Structures are given as C-alpha cells and as structure tokens.
C-alpha cells in the first residue's frame, strides 16, 4: 500500500480499559468509521503490559482523527461525571 493513500491507518489514541474499547468500537462501527483496536493483553504476561501502557491502541485513517477524538472525549467525560 502506498504511503500517500489517505486511508492509511495511524494511531489515534491509547484506550484506558476494555469497557472504553467496547463503547468506542460500537460507536465507530455504528457510524461506519473504519478503525482497528489493538489490545496490549498478552496471556504469557497476564496483562502486565496493560498496566504499563494502557489497555490498547485505537487506529484509524488520519482523516477521521478529529471526529474520533471528539467521540472518545465524550465517552471519557461521561465516565468521569458523577451520577446525580
């Protein structure tokens, strides 16, 4: 694949948890935004790398970066807001 193609996947964000990964994946799939999620979990080390690096990385075409960042910010804001 040529590096000049605009659909080349780049790292957009590091995900903090499995729940965050599932929610963002659901939203991106629903909105037909191409993406890949790579977990840092390694069964040989029982998730040791997830403690050091975060749960995993989210990759997508650079042209979707601002839209995905906005979605992820919304998810993180809702998860840290106290319940009324």
LINDA-V452760 format. One record per backbone hydrogen bond with DSSP energy under -1.0 kcal/mol. CO is the residue of the C=O (numbers start at 1). NH is the residue of the N-H. E is the energy in kcal/mol with one decimal. If there is no record, write none. Layout:
co->CO nh->NH e->E
co->CO nh->NH e->E
This chain:
co->2 nh->5 e->-1.5
co->5 nh->8 e->-1.2
co->10 nh->60 e->-2.0
co->13 nh->58 e->-2.9
co->15 nh->55 e->-1.6
co->15 nh->56 e->-1.3
co->17 nh->21 e->-2.1
co->18 nh->22 e->-2.5
co->19 nh->23 e->-2.5
co->20 nh->24 e->-2.6
co->21 nh->25 e->-2.2
co->22 nh->26 e->-2.1
co->23 nh->27 e->-2.2
co->24 nh->28 e->-2.7
co->25 nh->29 e->-2.4
co->26 nh->30 e->-2.4
co->27 nh->31 e->-2.0
co->28 nh->33 e->-2.9
co->29 nh->32 e->-1.4
co->36 nh->59 e->-3.3
co->38 nh->57 e->-2.5
co->42 nh->45 e->-1.1
co->42 nh->47 e->-1.4
co->45 nh->48 e->-1.4
co->47 nh->51 e->-1.0
co->49 nh->53 e->-3.0
co->50 nh->54 e->-1.3
co->55 nh->40 e->-2.6
co->56 nh->15 e->-3.3
co->57 nh->38 e->-2.8
co->58 nh->12 e->-3.3
co->58 nh->13 e->-1.3
co->59 nh->36 e->-2.5
co->60 nh->10 e->-2.9
co->61 nh->64 e->-2.2
co->62 nh->65 e->-1.6
co->64 nh->68 e->-2.6
co->65 nh->69 e->-2.8
co->66 nh->70 e->-2.0
co->67 nh->71 e->-2.0
co->68 nh->72 e->-2.9
co->69 nh->73 e->-2.4
co->70 nh->74 e->-2.0
co->71 nh->75 e->-2.1
co->72 nh->76 e->-2.5
co->73 nh->77 e->-2.5
co->74 nh->78 e->-2.1
co->75 nh->79 e->-2.0
co->76 nh->80 e->-1.1
